[in-house]
Amino acid sequence: MRRPPLALALSLALSLACLLSAGSARAAWVVDAGGACVERWESGDLLRGPTAIVNAPLLPLRTLAGGAEYAWHTEEWWPYQIAILGPAVTLFGGAFGVVEAGWWLATGLADTLTGGYFALAPVAATELSLQPQVPVVLADAAPPPAVDRCGRPLAAP
Protein backbone atom coordinates (compact mmCIF):
# COMPACT_ATOMS: atom_id res chain seq x y z
CA MET A 1 0.00 0.00 0.00
CA ARG A 2 1.33 3.44 -0.92
CA ARG A 3 1.64 6.11 1.79
CA PRO A 4 0.30 9.60 1.11
CA PRO A 5 3.06 12.18 0.43
CA LEU A 6 2.13 14.31 3.45
CA ALA A 7 2.36 11.37 5.86
CA LEU A 8 5.72 10.40 4.38
CA ALA A 9 7.03 13.97 4.68
CA LEU A 10 5.89 14.21 8.31
CA SER A 11 7.49 10.85 9.11
CA LEU A 12 10.77 11.95 7.55
CA ALA A 13 10.69 15.32 9.35
CA LEU A 14 10.08 13.66 12.72
CA SER A 15 12.83 11.11 12.09
CA LEU A 16 15.24 13.87 11.11
CA ALA A 17 14.37 15.90 14.22
CA CYS A 18 14.99 12.87 16.43
CA LEU A 19 18.31 12.09 14.74
CA LEU A 20 19.55 15.67 14.93
CA SER A 21 18.67 15.95 18.60
CA ALA A 22 20.02 12.53 19.57
CA GLY A 23 23.48 13.94 20.12
CA SER A 24 22.18 16.40 22.68
CA ALA A 25 19.85 14.02 24.51
CA ARG A 26 19.79 14.75 28.21
CA ALA A 27 17.67 14.28 31.30
CA ALA A 28 17.13 16.48 34.33
CA TRP A 29 20.27 17.58 36.15
CA VAL A 30 20.15 16.98 39.92
CA VAL A 31 22.62 16.99 42.80
CA ASP A 32 23.26 13.47 44.11
CA ALA A 33 24.13 12.47 47.69
CA GLY A 34 27.85 13.07 47.05
CA GLY A 35 27.25 16.65 45.86
CA ALA A 36 27.92 15.87 42.19
CA CYS A 37 25.69 17.17 39.40
CA VAL A 38 24.20 14.15 37.56
CA GLU A 39 21.49 13.50 34.94
CA ARG A 40 18.27 11.73 35.97
CA TRP A 41 14.84 11.25 34.42
CA GLU A 42 11.95 12.40 36.62
CA SER A 43 8.19 11.97 36.33
CA GLY A 44 7.80 15.71 35.64
CA ASP A 45 9.59 15.11 32.33
CA LEU A 46 6.33 13.60 31.02
CA LEU A 47 5.06 17.17 30.57
CA ARG A 48 8.07 18.38 28.53
CA GLY A 49 6.54 17.50 25.17
CA PRO A 50 2.99 18.77 25.72
CA THR A 51 4.35 22.02 27.19
CA ALA A 52 6.60 22.57 24.17
CA ILE A 53 3.67 21.91 21.84
CA VAL A 54 1.49 24.43 23.70
CA ASN A 55 4.29 27.05 23.71
CA ALA A 56 5.21 26.73 20.02
CA PRO A 57 2.29 28.62 18.39
CA LEU A 58 2.95 31.75 20.47
CA LEU A 59 6.71 31.75 19.89
CA PRO A 60 6.67 33.87 16.70
CA LEU A 61 4.76 36.61 18.53
CA ARG A 62 7.06 36.37 21.54
CA THR A 63 10.22 36.64 19.40
CA LEU A 64 8.68 39.49 17.41
CA ALA A 65 8.20 41.39 20.67
CA GLY A 66 11.64 40.28 21.89
CA GLY A 67 13.29 41.58 18.71
CA ALA A 68 11.56 44.95 19.14
CA GLU A 69 12.64 45.08 22.78
CA TYR A 70 16.22 44.21 21.82
CA ALA A 71 16.30 46.92 19.15
CA TRP A 72 14.82 49.54 21.48
CA HIS A 73 17.28 48.83 24.31
CA THR A 74 20.47 48.57 22.22
CA GLU A 75 22.46 51.52 23.53
CA GLU A 76 25.14 51.38 20.80
CA TRP A 77 22.62 52.39 18.13
CA TRP A 78 21.89 56.01 17.38
CA PRO A 79 18.24 57.09 17.08
CA TYR A 80 18.31 56.90 13.28
CA GLN A 81 19.80 53.40 13.50
CA ILE A 82 16.94 52.35 15.76
CA ALA A 83 14.48 53.73 13.19
CA ILE A 84 16.15 51.77 10.38
CA LEU A 85 17.49 48.65 12.08
CA GLY A 86 14.71 48.34 14.67
CA PRO A 87 11.98 47.18 12.27
CA ALA A 88 14.46 44.87 10.51
CA VAL A 89 15.51 43.21 13.77
CA THR A 90 11.87 42.98 14.86
CA LEU A 91 10.78 41.26 11.63
CA PHE A 92 13.86 39.01 11.67
CA GLY A 93 13.00 37.99 15.24
CA GLY A 94 9.45 37.10 14.21
CA ALA A 95 10.64 35.16 11.16
CA PHE A 96 13.15 33.21 13.22
CA GLY A 97 10.38 32.56 15.75
CA VAL A 98 8.38 30.80 13.03
CA VAL A 99 11.34 28.52 12.26
CA GLU A 100 12.06 27.86 15.92
CA ALA A 101 8.35 27.16 16.60
CA GLY A 102 8.55 24.34 14.06
CA TRP A 103 11.53 22.95 15.95
CA TRP A 104 9.65 23.23 19.25
CA LEU A 105 6.68 21.36 17.75
CA ALA A 106 8.87 18.56 16.35
CA THR A 107 10.90 18.08 19.53
CA GLY A 108 7.76 18.46 21.67
CA LEU A 109 6.10 15.68 19.72
CA ALA A 110 9.20 13.51 20.11
CA ASP A 111 9.29 14.21 23.86
CA THR A 112 5.59 13.39 24.12
CA LEU A 113 6.14 10.05 22.39
CA THR A 114 9.19 9.15 24.54
CA GLY A 115 7.80 10.42 27.84
CA GLY A 116 10.45 13.13 28.00
CA TYR A 117 13.20 10.58 28.63
CA PHE A 118 15.58 12.07 26.06
CA ALA A 119 14.66 15.71 26.86
CA LEU A 120 14.77 16.69 23.18
CA ALA A 121 12.75 19.91 23.49
CA PRO A 122 14.76 23.02 24.40
CA VAL A 123 14.52 24.16 28.01
CA ALA A 124 12.86 27.44 26.96
CA ALA A 125 10.13 25.43 25.21
CA THR A 126 9.27 23.54 28.39
CA GLU A 127 8.60 26.63 30.51
CA LEU A 128 5.15 28.16 30.01
CA SER A 129 5.50 31.89 29.42
CA LEU A 130 4.00 34.83 27.56
CA GLN A 131 7.02 37.09 28.10
CA PRO A 132 8.83 38.50 25.05
CA GLN A 133 11.75 36.30 24.08
CA VAL A 134 14.87 37.66 22.43
CA PRO A 135 15.65 35.44 19.41
CA VAL A 136 18.50 33.01 20.01
CA VAL A 137 20.29 34.15 16.86
CA LEU A 138 21.12 37.48 18.50
CA ALA A 139 24.34 36.23 20.08
CA ASP A 140 24.98 39.08 22.49
CA ALA A 141 21.40 39.02 23.77
CA ALA A 142 21.99 36.11 26.13
CA PRO A 143 23.97 36.84 29.31
CA PRO A 144 26.57 34.26 30.38
CA PRO A 145 25.19 31.59 32.69
CA ALA A 146 25.40 32.39 36.39
CA VAL A 147 24.49 28.88 37.54
CA ASP A 148 25.63 25.37 36.64
CA ARG A 149 23.36 22.66 35.19
CA CYS A 150 21.98 21.87 38.64
CA GLY A 151 21.15 25.47 39.44
CA ARG A 152 24.06 26.12 41.80
CA PRO A 153 25.76 29.53 41.49
CA LEU A 154 29.04 29.56 39.58
CA ALA A 155 32.12 31.17 41.05
CA ALA A 156 32.88 34.64 39.66
CA PRO A 157 35.84 34.62 37.19
Short mmCIF file of the C-alpha atoms (twelve columns), coordinates in Angstrom:
data_MODEL
# 
_entry.id   MODEL 
# 
loop_
_atom_site.group_PDB 
_atom_site.id 
_atom_site.type_symbol 
_atom_site.label_atom_id 
_atom_site.label_alt_id 
_atom_site.label_comp_id 
_atom_site.label_asym_id 
_atom_site.label_seq_id 
_atom_site.Cartn_x 
_atom_site.Cartn_y 
_atom_site.Cartn_z 
_atom_site.pdbx_PDB_model_num 
ATOM 1   C CA . MET A 1   0.000  0.000  0.000  1 
ATOM 2   C CA . ARG A 2   1.335  3.436  -0.922 1 
ATOM 3   C CA . ARG A 3   1.644  6.108  1.787  1 
ATOM 4   C CA . PRO A 4   0.305  9.604  1.106  1 
ATOM 5   C CA . PRO A 5   3.062  12.176 0.428  1 
ATOM 6   C CA . LEU A 6   2.130  14.313 3.449  1 
ATOM 7   C CA . ALA A 7   2.357  11.370 5.857  1 
ATOM 8   C CA . LEU A 8   5.720  10.405 4.385  1 
ATOM 9   C CA . ALA A 9   7.026  13.970 4.682  1 
ATOM 10  C CA . LEU A 10  5.885  14.205 8.315  1 
ATOM 11  C CA . SER A 11  7.494  10.850 9.111  1 
ATOM 12  C CA . LEU A 12  10.772 11.955 7.550  1 
ATOM 13  C CA . ALA A 13  10.695 15.320 9.355  1 
ATOM 14  C CA . LEU A 14  10.075 13.660 12.725 1 
ATOM 15  C CA . SER A 15  12.827 11.109 12.091 1 
ATOM 16  C CA . LEU A 16  15.239 13.869 11.112 1 
ATOM 17  C CA . ALA A 17  14.368 15.896 14.218 1 
ATOM 18  C CA . CYS A 18  14.993 12.867 16.425 1 
ATOM 19  C CA . LEU A 19  18.306 12.088 14.736 1 
ATOM 20  C CA . LEU A 20  19.551 15.675 14.926 1 
ATOM 21  C CA . SER A 21  18.675 15.952 18.597 1 
ATOM 22  C CA . ALA A 22  20.017 12.532 19.567 1 
ATOM 23  C CA . GLY A 23  23.481 13.941 20.118 1 
ATOM 24  C CA . SER A 24  22.183 16.399 22.684 1 
ATOM 25  C CA . ALA A 25  19.853 14.023 24.508 1 
ATOM 26  C CA . ARG A 26  19.788 14.748 28.208 1 
ATOM 27  C CA . ALA A 27  17.669 14.278 31.303 1 
ATOM 28  C CA . ALA A 28  17.130 16.485 34.331 1 
ATOM 29  C CA . TRP A 29  20.272 17.581 36.155 1 
ATOM 30  C CA . VAL A 30  20.151 16.984 39.923 1 
ATOM 31  C CA . VAL A 31  22.624 16.986 42.803 1 
ATOM 32  C CA . ASP A 32  23.263 13.474 44.113 1 
ATOM 33  C CA . ALA A 33  24.132 12.474 47.691 1 
ATOM 34  C CA . GLY A 34  27.848 13.066 47.048 1 
ATOM 35  C CA . GLY A 35  27.246 16.645 45.858 1 
ATOM 36  C CA . ALA A 36  27.921 15.874 42.189 1 
ATOM 37  C CA . CYS A 37  25.692 17.174 39.398 1 
ATOM 38  C CA . VAL A 38  24.199 14.145 37.561 1 
ATOM 39  C CA . GLU A 39  21.485 13.503 34.945 1 
ATOM 40  C CA . ARG A 40  18.274 11.734 35.968 1 
ATOM 41  C CA . TRP A 41  14.836 11.248 34.423 1 
ATOM 42  C CA . GLU A 42  11.951 12.401 36.624 1 
ATOM 43  C CA . SER A 43  8.187  11.966 36.329 1 
ATOM 44  C CA . GLY A 44  7.804  15.713 35.643 1 
ATOM 45  C CA . ASP A 45  9.588  15.109 32.334 1 
ATOM 46  C CA . LEU A 46  6.334  13.596 31.020 1 
ATOM 47  C CA . LEU A 47  5.061  17.173 30.570 1 
ATOM 48  C CA . ARG A 48  8.072  18.382 28.532 1 
ATOM 49  C CA . GLY A 49  6.538  17.498 25.172 1 
ATOM 50  C CA . PRO A 50  2.995  18.769 25.723 1 
ATOM 51  C CA . THR A 51  4.345  22.017 27.189 1 
ATOM 52  C CA . ALA A 52  6.604  22.570 24.167 1 
ATOM 53  C CA . ILE A 53  3.671  21.906 21.836 1 
ATOM 54  C CA . VAL A 54  1.493  24.428 23.703 1 
ATOM 55  C CA . ASN A 55  4.291  27.054 23.713 1 
ATOM 56  C CA . ALA A 56  5.206  26.728 20.018 1 
ATOM 57  C CA . PRO A 57  2.286  28.617 18.388 1 
ATOM 58  C CA . LEU A 58  2.947  31.752 20.470 1 
ATOM 59  C CA . LEU A 59  6.713  31.749 19.894 1 
ATOM 60  C CA . PRO A 60  6.671  33.875 16.704 1 
ATOM 61  C CA . LEU A 61  4.760  36.614 18.530 1 
ATOM 62  C CA . ARG A 62  7.059  36.375 21.544 1 
ATOM 63  C CA . THR A 63  10.217 36.635 19.404 1 
ATOM 64  C CA . LEU A 64  8.684  39.486 17.406 1 
ATOM 65  C CA . ALA A 65  8.195  41.393 20.670 1 
ATOM 66  C CA . GLY A 66  11.640 40.278 21.888 1 
ATOM 67  C CA . GLY A 67  13.288 41.576 18.706 1 
ATOM 68  C CA . ALA A 68  11.565 44.955 19.142 1 
ATOM 69  C CA . GLU A 69  12.635 45.081 22.782 1 
ATOM 70  C CA . TYR A 70  16.218 44.209 21.821 1 
ATOM 71  C CA . ALA A 71  16.305 46.919 19.149 1 
ATOM 72  C CA . TRP A 72  14.825 49.537 21.479 1 
ATOM 73  C CA . HIS A 73  17.279 48.827 24.312 1 
ATOM 74  C CA . THR A 74  20.467 48.575 22.218 1 
ATOM 75  C CA . GLU A 75  22.463 51.516 23.527 1 
ATOM 76  C CA . GLU A 76  25.138 51.378 20.800 1 
ATOM 77  C CA . TRP A 77  22.623 52.392 18.133 1 
ATOM 78  C CA . TRP A 78  21.889 56.013 17.375 1 
ATOM 79  C CA . PRO A 79  18.242 57.090 17.080 1 
ATOM 80  C CA . TYR A 80  18.313 56.905 13.279 1 
ATOM 81  C CA . GLN A 81  19.802 53.400 13.498 1 
ATOM 82  C CA . ILE A 82  16.941 52.347 15.764 1 
ATOM 83  C CA . ALA A 83  14.484 53.730 13.194 1 
ATOM 84  C CA . ILE A 84  16.146 51.772 10.376 1 
ATOM 85  C CA . LEU A 85  17.492 48.649 12.078 1 
ATOM 86  C CA . GLY A 86  14.710 48.339 14.670 1 
ATOM 87  C CA . PRO A 87  11.984 47.179 12.267 1 
ATOM 88  C CA . ALA A 88  14.457 44.870 10.513 1 
ATOM 89  C CA . VAL A 89  15.505 43.207 13.771 1 
ATOM 90  C CA . THR A 90  11.867 42.981 14.855 1 
ATOM 91  C CA . LEU A 91  10.784 41.263 11.627 1 
ATOM 92  C CA . PHE A 92  13.858 39.015 11.670 1 
ATOM 93  C CA . GLY A 93  12.996 37.993 15.237 1 
ATOM 94  C CA . GLY A 94  9.450  37.104 14.211 1 
ATOM 95  C CA . ALA A 95  10.643 35.157 11.160 1 
ATOM 96  C CA . PHE A 96  13.148 33.213 13.221 1 
ATOM 97  C CA . GLY A 97  10.379 32.560 15.748 1 
ATOM 98  C CA . VAL A 98  8.376  30.802 13.034 1 
ATOM 99  C CA . VAL A 99  11.337 28.524 12.259 1 
ATOM 100 C CA . GLU A 100 12.058 27.864 15.917 1 
ATOM 101 C CA . ALA A 101 8.353  27.161 16.602 1 
ATOM 102 C CA . GLY A 102 8.547  24.340 14.059 1 
ATOM 103 C CA . TRP A 103 11.526 22.948 15.947 1 
ATOM 104 C CA . TRP A 104 9.649  23.230 19.246 1 
ATOM 105 C CA . LEU A 105 6.678  21.359 17.751 1 
ATOM 106 C CA . ALA A 106 8.866  18.565 16.352 1 
ATOM 107 C CA . THR A 107 10.898 18.077 19.529 1 
ATOM 108 C CA . GLY A 108 7.764  18.465 21.669 1 
ATOM 109 C CA . LEU A 109 6.096  15.681 19.724 1 
ATOM 110 C CA . ALA A 110 9.197  13.507 20.112 1 
ATOM 111 C CA . ASP A 111 9.294  14.212 23.860 1 
ATOM 112 C CA . THR A 112 5.595  13.390 24.124 1 
ATOM 113 C CA . LEU A 113 6.144  10.049 22.386 1 
ATOM 114 C CA . THR A 114 9.189  9.155  24.536 1 
ATOM 115 C CA . GLY A 115 7.804  10.420 27.838 1 
ATOM 116 C CA . GLY A 116 10.452 13.134 28.004 1 
ATOM 117 C CA . TYR A 117 13.196 10.577 28.628 1 
ATOM 118 C CA . PHE A 118 15.585 12.069 26.063 1 
ATOM 119 C CA . ALA A 119 14.661 15.709 26.860 1 
ATOM 120 C CA . LEU A 120 14.771 16.691 23.183 1 
ATOM 121 C CA . ALA A 121 12.751 19.911 23.489 1 
ATOM 122 C CA . PRO A 122 14.763 23.021 24.401 1 
ATOM 123 C CA . VAL A 123 14.515 24.159 28.014 1 
ATOM 124 C CA . ALA A 124 12.860 27.437 26.958 1 
ATOM 125 C CA . ALA A 125 10.126 25.427 25.214 1 
ATOM 126 C CA . THR A 126 9.267  23.542 28.395 1 
ATOM 127 C CA . GLU A 127 8.599  26.631 30.507 1 
ATOM 128 C CA . LEU A 128 5.149  28.157 30.008 1 
ATOM 129 C CA . SER A 129 5.504  31.886 29.415 1 
ATOM 130 C CA . LEU A 130 3.999  34.828 27.561 1 
ATOM 131 C CA . GLN A 131 7.023  37.090 28.100 1 
ATOM 132 C CA . PRO A 132 8.829  38.503 25.047 1 
ATOM 133 C CA . GLN A 133 11.752 36.300 24.083 1 
ATOM 134 C CA . VAL A 134 14.873 37.663 22.427 1 
ATOM 135 C CA . PRO A 135 15.648 35.440 19.406 1 
ATOM 136 C CA . VAL A 136 18.501 33.012 20.012 1 
ATOM 137 C CA . VAL A 137 20.288 34.151 16.858 1 
ATOM 138 C CA . LEU A 138 21.119 37.481 18.496 1 
ATOM 139 C CA . ALA A 139 24.339 36.227 20.084 1 
ATOM 140 C CA . ASP A 140 24.977 39.077 22.489 1 
ATOM 141 C CA . ALA A 141 21.404 39.024 23.766 1 
ATOM 142 C CA . ALA A 142 21.993 36.115 26.135 1 
ATOM 143 C CA . PRO A 143 23.968 36.836 29.307 1 
ATOM 144 C CA . PRO A 144 26.566 34.263 30.378 1 
ATOM 145 C CA . PRO A 145 25.186 31.589 32.695 1 
ATOM 146 C CA . ALA A 146 25.401 32.394 36.394 1 
ATOM 147 C CA . VAL A 147 24.486 28.882 37.538 1 
ATOM 148 C CA . ASP A 148 25.626 25.370 36.638 1 
ATOM 149 C CA . ARG A 149 23.355 22.661 35.192 1 
ATOM 150 C CA . CYS A 150 21.982 21.868 38.639 1 
ATOM 151 C CA . GLY A 151 21.152 25.472 39.439 1 
ATOM 152 C CA . ARG A 152 24.058 26.117 41.804 1 
ATOM 153 C CA . PRO A 153 25.758 29.528 41.487 1 
ATOM 154 C CA . LEU A 154 29.044 29.561 39.583 1 
ATOM 155 C CA . ALA A 155 32.116 31.173 41.050 1 
ATOM 156 C CA . ALA A 156 32.883 34.637 39.658 1 
ATOM 157 C CA . PRO A 157 35.838 34.623 37.193 1 
# 
